[in-house]
């Protein structure tokens, strides 16, 4: 089950006697097998197809008043604001050349999980770059053979 907008926590709490959040790192949303505890110490074992990608706010279990919701953790993120399409290409080349996933958002920012080596490379490119705490959403990740979300 996938939602475009995460359900407000207050609304969820009103309807479920046990609301659990399963915190995942951005890179774990693609893992096909995972065993982890929720914020309320419920053990959850996930086994899914590699074609299924969890989004922040996805409900992965909903039964007998117990609901488990995916919560993607924020991480240190390199955020770049390219001036034009040429600079976007240069930035993506440098990030891709390090085999690090590239993320785009609706504001035209290019993002990547913080990596010290990549940070040093991008500093030499005179880009508008900063480090921020962000959630890297799987739907914003650029895929080599097209985005199919």
Steps between C-alpha positions, in 0.01 A plus 500: 500500500646838405386850579591822325480706819588338832198466728525750790614324819204641695252341258675164519511500881126561517419180309758246612565367847856415399668729250859401424764676293767296326801730449709420194807661348450634146699210352301234689171568318620279214620209716304182431549339846525689826428436868466804723319633809242777483504802730273301737726190503292285264723278288420527129639271234476623141530278197403670177574514131793718397249685278317632808645824640364636827419869527486711815154445651427164334289266711662155499275330754142575603315236697314462832553864601875484433642716224867518398608803298834550322693804612813584299775649716660829405872505426779744424440600140700692243253747348596680180309772317621501139485826301404333171474169315875497422587528869240233581679269257841573654368435851330175399814384319714554812251327731433214258871451442526410871213248463289690752122524440373838379176654625300790349216694659229733369711806588765395246751400766741213443564294813722214609565332833802664661832344405826669603685414181212623281476818707866577425450436128191722481668780696752530218218554248390839637140381545234650729517218757403452863460213746153459650308238695247362247286196429606345170175375351526198267263667252757779455785262414607499137518154348743410221222357284221744586279573798199275529331628819 
